[in-house]
Amino acid sequence: MSQRRRITGVVTSDKMMKTVVVEITRTFRHPLYGKVVHSSKRVKAHDDLGCRTGDEVQIVESKPLSREKRWVVETILKRQEAAEIVVEGE
């Protein structure tokens, strides 16, 4: 097993070529006050699998691929179903 970090997140943008924006959310308790804190981080990841917005993916650390890309999409854990737009007739 490699020592690279693996993180799961949700794809928020797929408008770039072979690049997706993945939002990583983390929930933890504040060490002193005990309040539940929600934090999120957005990273760019290289995508050869064809991810779409809303997909849950697992990304893995890699060498720098460009100025901002340091992650690669490893697997798609859950696909987002295509939302059907229903227009009500009069």
Secondary structure as GFF3:
##gff-version 3
##sequence-region A 1 90
A	DSSP	beta_strand	6	16	.	.	.	ID=ss1
A	DSSP	beta_strand	19	29	.	.	.	ID=ss2
A	DSSP	beta_strand	36	46	.	.	.	ID=ss3
A	DSSP	beta_strand	56	61	.	.	.	ID=ss4
A	DSSP	beta_strand	69	78	.	.	.	ID=ss5
###
